[in-house]
Amino acid sequence: QVQLVESGGGLVQAGGSLRLSCAASGSIFGIDVMGWYRQAPGKQRELVATISSGGSTNYADSLKGRFTISRDNAKNTMYLQMDSLKPEDTAVYYCNARIQTYRAAYDYWGQGTQVTVSS
């Protein structure tokens, strides 16, 4: 059974950095696009960044330059390096991936990891 597990969240001061990880496991034939999303209290879930299987990336305009998305296909793992963090970055960060199994491809979501940036 396929699952995604995020890790690396925590509490950090403004201006600090965190590195999130998302590991996929199970009967995986391949992983197409992967992405990070976040949801702040009282707000809708929003796209942070995506990365294709070939490494093509897309970022939310407000985050480009501070956040870097990457992936290690051999490890079925995606990362989000977050630098120069601001209090407004506080949110639950979710991993998303379109994963191919033997029979079909589906979108999967992780459970989320909390990122809190103090001022």
N, C-alpha and C positions, 0 to 999 in steps of 0.2 A: 504494500500500500504506500502511495506517495504522500509525503508530507514535507512542509517547509518549516524551518525553525530559525527564528531570528535571535541574535544575541548581540551584546555590546552596548546596550543602552545604559543609562545611568544619569547621575547628577554631575553637572559641570558648570563652572563659572563662565560668565560672558567672556568671549574672546578665546575660550579653550577649544579643545578638539575631542572628537569621539570617532571611533571606527565601528560601524555596524557590520554584522555578518549575517548571511542567510544561506543555510545549508539545505539542499534538497536530498532526500533519500527515498529509497524504494525501487520498484521495478521501472526504471527510467530508460527509454530508448533514446531520447534526446530532449533538450530544452531549447525552445525558441527564445522569444523576447522575455526578459526579466525586468522588473521595475521595483522602485521604492515609492511608497505613498505614505502620507502622514495625515493625521487628524488631530487638530487642536481642540481643546474644550469648547463646546458650543459652535464648532465650525464643521463644514463638510470635509470629507476626505479629499485630498488633493494630490496630484501627481508631483513627485519630487524629481525623479529621473528614470529613464529606461535605458536598457542596453540590449542589443541584438546578440544572437549567437556568434556573429562575426565581429562584434566589438563596437558597432556603431552606437553612439550615445545621443541622448536627448535630455535636456534639462529644463526645468522651470526657469524662466528668465531671471527671476529674483534670486535664484540660488546659484546660477552659473558663476564660477569663479571661486566659490567657497566650498561647494560640495563636489566630490568626484566619485563617480560610479565605476565599478570594475567587476570582472568575473574571472573565475578560474574554472574553465570547462572540465578539466581533468578531475577536479574536486566537486563539481556540481555546486559551486558556491559563488555567491555574489557579495560584493562589499559596497559600503558607502562610507567614504572618508569625509567627515564633516569638520571643517576648520572655521575659525573666526565666528564661533557660534554666538547667536543673539537670543535674548529672552523669547522673542517671537518664534524661534525655532522649536520651542517646547511643544511636544506632541507625542502621540503614539505613532511609531513608525512601523509600517507593514511591508512585508515582502510579497511580491506577486510574481508568478511565473507561468508561462504556457508550457506544459510538459507533455511530451509524447510518450505514451505507453505502447504496449504491443497492439492494442486495438483502436485507440483513439487518442486525441489530444484534448486537454482540459486546462482551464485556468485554476491555479491553486493559490491560496492565501496562507500566510503564516499567522501566528497568534498575536503578533505585535510586540514591540519592545518600547518601553517608556524612555523618552529623552527629556530631561528637565534642565533648562539653562537658567541659572540664577543671575541676578543683576548685582 
